[in-house]
Amino acid sequence: MATGRPFTPDDEAVAAVLEFTTAMSAPGQEASREGLFGPVVPVPADAPPFHRALGNSGRDPRRSPDAG
């Protein structure tokens, strides 16, 4: 996103990352997340899988490159 170029990740890779970040976002996993992820960013349940994975990892998929 920082370069302003489009990014289309592989569907299988996104599925694996979403599964991992979902498990790491479960209640009681806070200590396991420490140093790896930020706090979960709420993302709508019907958001694309990549956006849900980003939110689970503490990244905001709505953030634009202009946001600094």
VMD Tcl script that draws the C-alpha trace (Angstrom):
set ca {
  {0.00 0.00 0.00}
  {2.86 2.39 0.77}
  {3.87 2.42 -2.89}
  {0.32 3.04 -4.11}
  {0.49 -0.09 -6.26}
  {-2.29 -2.70 -6.32}
  {-1.72 -5.97 -4.49}
  {-3.69 -9.14 -5.16}
  {-2.59 -11.96 -2.89}
  {-2.98 -15.63 -3.74}
  {-6.30 -17.07 -2.48}
  {-4.65 -20.11 -0.85}
  {-2.12 -17.93 0.95}
  {-4.89 -15.62 2.19}
  {-6.88 -18.61 3.47}
  {-3.85 -19.87 5.43}
  {-3.09 -16.43 6.87}
  {-6.75 -15.84 7.78}
  {-6.89 -19.20 9.58}
  {-3.74 -18.38 11.55}
  {-4.68 -14.79 12.42}
  {-8.20 -15.87 13.40}
  {-6.78 -18.44 15.81}
  {-4.34 -15.86 17.19}
  {-7.23 -13.40 17.71}
  {-9.27 -15.73 19.89}
  {-9.89 -14.76 23.52}
  {-7.01 -15.88 25.70}
  {-4.39 -15.48 22.95}
  {-3.29 -11.99 24.00}
  {0.07 -13.18 25.35}
  {0.74 -15.17 22.17}
  {0.04 -12.08 20.04}
  {2.49 -9.90 21.96}
  {5.34 -8.76 19.75}
  {3.74 -10.25 16.62}
  {0.49 -8.37 16.17}
  {-1.20 -5.20 17.31}
  {-4.67 -5.10 18.84}
  {-7.35 -6.56 16.58}
  {-8.90 -3.97 14.26}
  {-12.65 -4.61 13.87}
  {-13.52 -5.51 10.27}
  {-17.01 -6.42 9.01}
  {-17.69 -10.18 8.85}
  {-18.51 -9.85 5.16}
  {-15.22 -8.08 4.34}
  {-12.86 -9.82 1.92}
  {-10.76 -12.55 3.57}
  {-7.52 -10.55 3.12}
  {-9.06 -7.56 4.90}
  {-10.23 -9.80 7.76}
  {-6.71 -11.24 8.06}
  {-5.27 -7.72 8.16}
  {-7.71 -6.70 10.90}
  {-6.88 -9.83 12.89}
  {-3.20 -8.93 12.68}
  {-3.80 -5.43 14.00}
  {-3.64 -3.65 10.65}
  {-6.44 -1.45 9.34}
  {-7.35 -2.49 5.78}
  {-9.12 0.86 5.27}
  {-5.92 2.83 5.88}
  {-4.81 4.74 2.81}
  {-1.22 5.57 1.79}
  {-2.07 9.24 2.34}
  {-2.87 8.62 6.03}
  {0.84 8.74 6.92}
}
mol new
graphics top color blue
foreach p $ca { graphics top sphere $p radius 0.5 }
foreach p [lrange $ca 0 end-1] q [lrange $ca 1 end] { graphics top cylinder $p $q radius 0.2 }
display resetview
